[in-house]
């Protein structure tokens, strides 16, 4: 025994006896089935959740939701080129056709199947956007599950799904929405510390696609790309086999699509940077102080999650340093640009939800109360902004669409609608889908062209003078006027003198501001 003792070394920490682990095939199969069953339930719930999300978003957000996507797609469809409309950005070549082409293909399929009703033209793109968002949500869930405990994964998903701003934006046909969806998908394949799901070619392809959809996606991904490059062992191979070929292929495909529709060689990414950053054209649509994102933009976007985000940053700063740096970098870079909007920083919101999930997990005793507070506060914001606030500009198009149904084939000669509102306040032909004669006040920026004037500015300087000058004869008057209630008193003499009668009053918002009123009026000439 004495000779065996030193050889076995019982109790020694240096060389513990290692027993061979026997893997049970039965248990591994059962465990896999349970995991797959659990994932399927989560996936089905997320898809169902996003479809409900889609149906309950019945308000407008910003003009780009329609004018940089659905309106362009509607005009790209051969059946509607005769009465489509493109804004100045498409004439200047600063927007790419790749994103609208996606919806144009859907429109064309509906047309070929003879199902191109206005209802489907409005809702099908949004349903597709909702399904893409759901797919990205599932991938986000899988990523967190691979990095964190089950508890953190569950609470991170909870935070992500109950975010009021995600609810408000993720089913809209905005390039920012698709940029965020692609960012979520790319993050799944990004080589984060501890991730076993990484794939350089997959995440870089998705990033390249995001940049094609919206060139500013490169702002979000710049620190992440640098992080990957810095930690990559074979840097030369990463550049020559991934960065360069994927980037060049994306630019080439984008250029070919734009060449086809612009009918000339156009590099929209370069034009986008030249007009918006170098020439400062974006500032034409409003500017904010440098600190706006820090004091208003980011707190509004993250909403009630803000204290949990700050708490989570203190807990997981070291582990997810690169994600926090990306959030700060994105907010800081956008702060340098004069024109600022909430939606511009939407792509970093999923990053923030990771920190919020970690915070909720650590709260322990206060977790349920905190979760209830988050749910109720976000639900109130989400439902108000998606069902009530700024819904009038969509509802008014439903009223106008009835003119198509009444007049049928003779609609173009019988009805003439003039929008006396800030330019691009409403959608256009994508929401009526008939050759109804419509016109709105245009407001292109000054691009240095001779004879430049802004029609909207001239109108609001003296509405009565503009109306009398534009319509000197009663025969030239439109049959319908659409305006916000704040303008009614100022042009009342014109309305009464030309036999215009109010036929509809549509609620728009509880918070009227400037030229945007609380209600929208439709006047018809008799």
N, C-alpha and C positions, 0 to 999 in steps of 0.2 A: 504493500500500500504506500509505503514511503517513497518508493520509486515511481509510483504512478501519480502521486500528488503534484510534484513540480511539473510534470508533463501536462496535466490537465489544467492546473492553475485556477482552481475554483475561487471565485470572488475577485479575481484580478480584473481591473478596469482596462488594462493595456490590451489584453487579448481575450475578450469574452468569447464564449463558445457560440458559434453561429449555426443555427439550425436551418436546414433547407425548408423554404416555404413551399407548401404544397398548394397549388392553385386549384380550386374546385371549379370545374367546368359548369356544373349545375348552378352554383351561386353567381358566377360571372354572367351567365346567360340571363338569369332572373334579374340581376342588377341592371343589365343593359336594357331589358324590357321595361323596367320601372323608369329608368332615365328617359328612354324614348317616349314612353307614355306621358311622363310629366312634361317633357318638351312639347309634345303635340298639343297637350291641353293649354300650355302657355301660348303657343303659336296661334291656336284657334281663338283664344280669348283676345289676343292682340289684334288679329284681323277683324274680329267682330267689333272690338272697341274702336278701331280706326274708321270702320264703315259708319258706325253711329256718329263718330266725330265728324265725318264728311257730311252727313245728312243735316246735322245740327249747326253747321257753319253756314249762315244765310245772310251774312253781311259783307260789305266791301272793306278792303283794307287800304290799298294804294292802287293808282291807275295801272302800274306795271303788271298787275295781276291779270289784266286783260290785254292791254295795248302792246305788251312785249311777248305775248304768248298766243292766246286764243284769237285775237283779231288778226294777227299775222297768219296763223294757221288757217283761219277761215278764208283769207284772201289767197293763200297758196293753193287751196283746193280749186281746181280748174272750174268747178261749177259756180264759183262765187267771185271770180276775179273782176267781173264787170261792176260790182258794187262794193268791193272791199276798200279798206283804207289803211295806209301805212303812215306812221308818224315820222317826224324829221330824222330820228335816229337811223331809220332804215334807208333814208335817202343819203345820209352822210356816211353810211357804212360802218357804224360803230356797234351794231348788234349782229349776232350770228344767227343763222337760220337753223342750226342743228336742233335747238330745243323746240322751236315751233314746228319743225318738220315731224317730230314725234307725234304731236297732236294732229297735224295735217294728215298723217297716215291713218289715224283713227277716223278722222272725218271722211276720208276717201273710202274707207271700208264701209262706213255707215251709208255713204252715198251709193255705192255699188250694190248694197243690200236693200236699198230703198228704205232705210231706217233713219235718214238724216233729218229727224224732227228737231225742232229747236230745244226741246226738253233733253234729248240725248246729247246734243251738241254742247249743252251747258254742263250736264252732270257726268257724262262718261269720262272726260279728262280729269275731273276731280276724283272720281272713284278710282281711276288708275293711279292718281297721285296718292290716294289714301292707301292703296295696296302696296305701293312702293315704300311708303312710310312705315307700314306694318312690317314689311320684310326687313327694313333697316332696324326697326325696334327689336325684332327677334335676334338679329345678328348682334346688336348691342347687348342684349340679355346673355347670349352665349359667350361674348367676350368677357363680361364681368364675372360670369360663372367660372371661366377658366382662370381668372386672376384672383378671385376673392372667395370667401366662405359663402355658404348657402344663405346665411342671414344677410350679409352685405348685398348679395345679388338680388334678393327679394326686395329689400328696401330701396336699392338703387332703381330697380324697375318701377317701383311704386312712385318714387320721386319723378322719374322720367315721364311716366304716363299721366301724372296729375299736374304737370306743368301747364299753366294757363296759356302761356305763349306758344308752346308746342301745339296745343289743342287749336289755338287760334290760327296758326300758320301752316301746319304740316300737310293739310289737304288742299291748299290753295295752289293755283297754277302760276306760281312765282319762281323765277330762277333761283332765288334765295332758298326756297323750299327744296328744290332739287339739289342744290349745292349742299344743303344740310344732310339730306338723305344719302348722297354719295360720300360725304365726309364720314357719316356713321358707318357705312359699309367699308370704306377704306381703313378706318380705325380698327376694324375687326382683323384685318390682315397686316396691320402695322406692327413692327417688332418692338412692342412695349416690353419693359422688364418683366420677366416671368411668363410672357405669352408663348404658348406652344402652337399658335394658329397662324403665325406670321408667314407672309408670302410677298416678297418684294415686287414681283411682277404684277400680282393682283392689286395690291394697294396703290402702286404707281399708275396702273391703268385707270383705276377709279378716280384718282386725283387728277389725272390728265383729262378725263371726261368732265370732271367738275370744273376745271379751268376752261374747257371748251364751252360749257354751259354759261359760266360766269367767270371771266378772267380774274376777278378779285379773290377767287378761291385760293390763289397762290399766296395771298397774305396769310391766311390761316395755316397753310401747310409749309410755309418757309421754315419756321423753327423745327418742325417735325422732320422735314427733309434733311436739315443740317444735323439734327440729332442722329438720324439713321446713318448719314455719311460719316460722322465722327466716330461712331461705335462699330462701323463695319470694318472687318479685318482686311478684306480685299477691296480697297477703295477704287482702284482703277477698273476692276471688273464691274463694280456697281455702276460706275459712270458709263462705261462703254457697252455694257450688256443690258442695262436697265434704264437709267436716267435719260440718256441721249436717244436711243431708238424709240422708246415709248413716247417721249416728248415730241420727237420729230414726226412720228406716225400720227399723233393726235392733231398736231398743227396741220399736217398734210390733209387729213380727212376733213377737218374743219374748213380749210381753204377750198377744197374741192366742192363741198356742199355750198359754201358761200359764193363761189365762182358760178355755180349752176344757177343760183337764184338772183344774184346781182348782175349776172351776165358780163362779168369782168373779174379780173383777179383782185381779190380784196382780202386783206389780213385784218380781220375785225379786232383781234386782240391788241394789235398795234394802234389801230384807230381809237379803240376804247381808252387806252392809256393816254394817247395824244390829246383827245378832246376833253376827257374828264379830269386828268391830272395836270398835264402840261399847259393846256389852254384854260383850265378852270371852268369849263362849261357847266359842270355839275352844280357849281355855286349859284347858277342862274335860278335854280329851283329852291333856293333857300340856304342859309348858312347858320351855323351855331357856334358858340364859343368852344375853345379847345377842350374844356373840361366836361362837356355835355354828356359824353358816354359814361364818365365816372360818377357824375352827380345825378343824372336822370336816365340815360339810355340803358345802361347795364342793370341798375336797380329795378327798372320797370320790366325788362325782359326776364330777369330771373325771378322777379316778384317775391312772393312770400317765402321762397326758398333761400333768400339772401342770408339770414342768420345761420342757417344750417350749412350753407356753402362756406361761410367764413370759419365756422367751427370745424368743418371737415378739412379745410386747408391746413389748420393748425395740427390736425391729427395725421394727415397723410401727405404732408408736404414733401417728405423725402422720397416716398414710394412713387408718387405721381408728379414729380417736379416738372417733367417735360410738358404735361398737360396744363398745369398751372401757368407755366411760362408762356405756353401757346395762347391761353386766354388773355393774359396781361399784354402780350405782344400784339394780338389782334385788336384789342380795345385801344391800345396806345397808337398803333399805326392809323386806324380809322379816325382817331382824334386829331390827327394832323391834317385831315381833309376837311374843307369848309362845309360841304354838304353831308349831313348826318341823318341817319334814319335807324329806327329800332331794328328793322329786319336785317341790316347789314351785319350785325354781330350774332344773328341767330345760329350760324353754324357751330359756335363754340358752346352753345347751351348744353348739348349732351355731355361735354367734358365736365361741366359744372355739376351735373347730376351724380357723377361718381363720388364727388366729395360730399354731396348732400346725403347719399345713401350710407356712407361711412359714418357721418355724423349721427343719423338716426339710429344706426346699429349700436353706437356707443352710449346713447342716452339711457338705455336700460329702463329705469323706473318711470321716466317721463316720455317714453317712446310712443305709447298709444295716444296720449294727449297731444303730443307734437304732431303725430301723423294725422289725427282728426282735425287739428287746426290747419295743417297744410291742405288737406282735402277740401274742407269747407271753404277756405279763403280762395283757393285756386278755382274751385267749382263755380263760385259766385262770379269771379272775374271772367272765366271762360264762357259761361252761359250768357252773361250780359253782353260781352263783346261779340259773340258769335250769333246771337239771336236778336239783339235790340240795336246796339250802337252802330250807326252808319249803314242801315239796311235800305234806306229810301232809294239810293241810286241803282239798286238792283230791282226793287219793286216797281220802279217807274218804267223799266224796260219791259216788264211783264204787261203793263198797261199799254205800252206802245205796240207791243207785238200783236195785240188784238186788232190793230189797224190792218195788219196783213191778212188776218182771218176774215175781216169784214169786206175788204176791197178785193181780195183775191189777186188775179192776174193784173188788174188795173191799178194796183196799189201805187205804182211809181208815178202815175199821172194824177191821182186823186189826193194823195196826202203829202204834206211837206212839213217836216218837223225841224224846229230850230231850238237848240239848247243854249239858253242864255245863262250859262253857269261857268265857273272856272274850268278851263280846258281839261278834257279827259276825266271829267267828274264821274261819268257813267261808262259802262261798256258800250259797244256799238253793234255792228252787224252780226257778231257772233251770238248775240242774245235776241235777235229778231229773225235772222235767217230768211230775209226776203228783200227785194230791191226797193224798200221804203226810202224815199228821199229824205235824208237827214243831214244836218249840218251843225257844227259846234264852233265856238270861238277858238281860233288857233293861237298857240303861244310858243312858236319855235324860238330858241335863243338866237342872239346875234352872232352869226358865223362870219361876219365881215363881208357879207354880200351887199351889193348896191340895192337901194330901195327897200331896205329892211324896215319892217314895222311889225309890232305885236298887236294882233287884232283884239285879243282879250283885254290888254291894257288900254287901248283906245276906247273900247266899249265902256269899261268901268270908270274911265275919266269923265265921261258924259254919256250915260246910257241913252237918254232921249235924243240927243243930237246924232248919235251913231245909228239909232233905229230910223230916224227920219231921213238920214242921208242914204242908208242902205236900202230903204224901201220907199222911194219917192211916190210910187203908184200903188194903189190898193191891189192891183192885179199881180204885183210881185210879192205880196205878203205871204208868209208861210201859213199853213192851215192850223198848225199847233205850235205852241210855245211851251218850253219846259224851263222852269226857273225855281230858285230857292225863295222862300217867303220874304227874306230880307230885302229882295229887289222889288217886290210887288209895289210898294208905296211909291218908289222912285219913278216907275214907268206906268203908273196907273192912268195917266191922261192918254198915253199911247194905246193902252189896252181898251179903254172905254171908247176912244175916238175911232177905233178900227173894229169894233163889235167883237172883241175877244171875251169869252165867258169861261170862268173857271169850271172845269169838268171833273177834276180830281185833286184831292189833297192827300199827300202820302207822307207818313212820318219818316224822319231820317235819323235824328239824334236828339238827345236831351241836352247836349253840350254844343250849341251853335257857336261858331267862331268866325269872325270876319265876314267873308263873302259866302260862307257855308251856313245856311240856315237850319232851323230845327225841322222844317217841313219842306216838301217839294210840291209845287203847284203845276198842273197841266192846264193850259188855256187853249180853247178851240175857237176859231173864227167862224161866225155865223153870217 
